[in-house]
Amino acid sequence: MALIINDGKGSPQAHSFGQDAQQNGADPAEYVNRSNANGPSFWERLKVWATLALRPSQKHVVKMKLSRPIAGTVNGNPAVLGQHEAILTLLIDQTVATESDILDTLVMVANLADNATFRTQVKQLAPSLIP
C-alpha cells in the first residue's frame, strides 16, 4: 500500500511512501519515500503504530512520526544538512473511543495544520498568538 502526501509548496509536490513493514507488536509500521536517488540517509520515513490499552484506566494510543532529511550540497556533493521530524500522538480514552469521535479529533488536528494563521506562526517559529 502506498501513501501519497502533498507538501506545502506553492505548487504542491506529491511524496509517495511505500510500506516497508507492518506493525508487529511494539515495532511500528514503516513507510519510506525512496524518491531521492542518493540513498537511505536521504529518504523520508513515516512510522505509525497503535497500542490498545490493557486496563480501563489507560488510554489507547496512536503514534505517527514523520522524518524528513533536508538535502543540500557540501563542496558540490549531495549531503543531508539536517532533519525535520513531526510527531503526532493521539491518546484515546476508552470510554469515548468511537470511530467517529477519533476521526473528528484527527480531522481537527489536520485542519489546525491547514489553518493559515497557525501555519504562518509555525513556519516562522513564532509563538502561538492569535490576533
C-alpha positions as CSV (number, residue, x, y, z in Angstrom):
1,M,0.0,0.0,0.0
2,A,1.4,3.4,-0.9
3,L,0.6,6.7,0.9
4,I,0.7,9.9,-1.1
5,I,1.2,13.1,0.9
6,N,1.4,16.5,-0.7
7,D,3.9,19.0,0.7
8,G,3.4,22.7,1.3
9,K,5.0,24.2,-1.8
10,G,3.1,26.8,-3.9
11,S,2.6,24.0,-6.4
12,P,2.4,21.0,-4.0
13,Q,4.6,18.1,-4.8
14,A,3.3,14.6,-4.0
15,H,5.6,12.4,-1.8
16,S,4.9,8.7,-2.3
17,F,5.6,6.4,0.6
18,G,5.7,2.6,0.1
19,Q,5.1,0.3,3.1
20,D,8.3,-1.5,4.2
21,A,6.9,-3.1,7.3
22,Q,3.6,-3.7,9.1
23,Q,3.2,-3.1,12.8
24,N,4.5,-6.1,14.7
25,G,3.8,-5.7,18.4
26,A,5.8,-2.7,19.6
27,D,7.5,-2.3,16.3
28,P,5.8,0.3,14.2
29,A,4.6,0.1,10.6
30,E,7.1,1.9,8.4
31,Y,6.6,3.7,5.1
32,V,9.5,5.0,3.1
33,N,9.8,7.6,0.3
34,R,12.7,6.4,-1.8
35,S,12.5,9.2,-4.5
36,N,15.9,10.6,-3.6
37,A,18.5,8.6,-5.5
38,N,21.3,9.5,-3.1
39,G,20.4,6.6,-0.8
40,P,18.8,5.7,2.5
41,S,20.1,8.6,4.6
42,F,18.2,10.9,2.1
43,W,14.8,9.0,2.3
44,E,11.7,10.3,4.1
45,R,10.2,7.9,6.6
46,L,6.9,7.6,8.2
47,K,6.4,5.3,11.3
48,V,2.9,4.6,12.6
49,W,1.8,2.4,15.4
50,A,-1.3,1.8,17.6
51,T,-1.4,0.4,21.1
52,L,-4.6,-0.8,22.8
53,A,-5.0,-0.1,26.5
54,L,-4.7,-3.1,28.8
55,R,-6.8,-1.6,31.7
56,P,-9.9,0.6,31.7
57,S,-7.9,3.4,33.4
58,Q,-5.5,3.6,30.5
59,K,-5.8,5.2,27.1
60,H,-5.5,3.7,23.6
61,V,-2.5,5.3,21.8
62,V,-1.9,6.0,18.1
63,K,1.5,7.5,17.3
64,M,2.9,8.8,14.0
65,K,6.4,10.1,13.3
66,L,7.4,11.7,10.0
67,S,11.2,12.1,9.5
68,R,12.4,14.4,6.6
69,P,16.1,14.7,5.8
70,I,16.8,18.1,4.4
71,A,19.1,17.6,1.4
72,G,21.6,20.1,0.0
73,T,25.2,20.1,-1.1
74,V,28.6,20.4,0.6
75,N,31.6,21.1,-1.6
76,G,29.5,20.2,-4.6
77,N,28.4,16.8,-3.2
78,P,25.0,15.8,-2.0
79,A,24.6,15.9,1.7
80,V,21.9,15.7,4.4
81,L,22.1,19.2,6.0
82,G,19.6,18.4,8.8
83,Q,16.3,16.8,9.6
84,H,12.8,17.8,10.4
85,E,10.6,15.5,12.5
86,A,6.8,15.7,13.1
87,I,5.3,13.7,15.9
88,L,1.6,13.2,16.5
89,T,0.3,11.2,19.5
90,L,-3.4,10.6,20.0
91,L,-4.4,9.5,23.5
92,I,-7.8,8.0,23.3
93,D,-10.0,7.5,26.4
94,Q,-11.5,4.0,26.2
95,T,-15.0,5.2,27.3
96,V,-15.3,7.5,24.2
97,A,-13.2,5.6,21.6
98,T,-15.9,5.6,18.9
99,E,-14.6,5.8,15.3
100,S,-16.4,9.0,14.6
101,D,-15.0,10.8,17.7
102,I,-11.5,9.6,16.9
103,L,-11.9,10.8,13.3
104,D,-13.2,14.2,14.5
105,T,-10.1,14.6,16.6
106,L,-7.8,13.6,13.8
107,V,-9.5,15.9,11.3
108,M,-9.4,18.8,13.8
109,V,-5.6,18.3,14.0
110,A,-5.3,18.2,10.2
111,N,-7.4,21.4,9.9
112,L,-5.3,23.1,12.5
113,A,-2.2,22.3,10.4
114,D,-4.1,23.7,7.4
115,N,-5.1,27.0,9.2
116,A,-3.3,29.9,7.6
117,T,-2.6,31.7,10.9
118,F,-1.3,28.6,12.6
119,R,0.9,27.6,9.6
120,T,2.4,31.1,9.4
121,Q,3.3,31.1,13.1
122,V,4.8,27.6,12.9
123,K,6.9,28.2,9.7
124,Q,8.2,31.5,11.3
125,L,8.9,29.7,14.6
126,A,6.7,32.4,16.2
127,P,4.8,31.9,19.5
128,S,1.2,30.8,19.0
129,L,-0.6,34.2,19.3
130,I,-4.0,34.7,17.6
131,P,-4.5,38.4,16.9
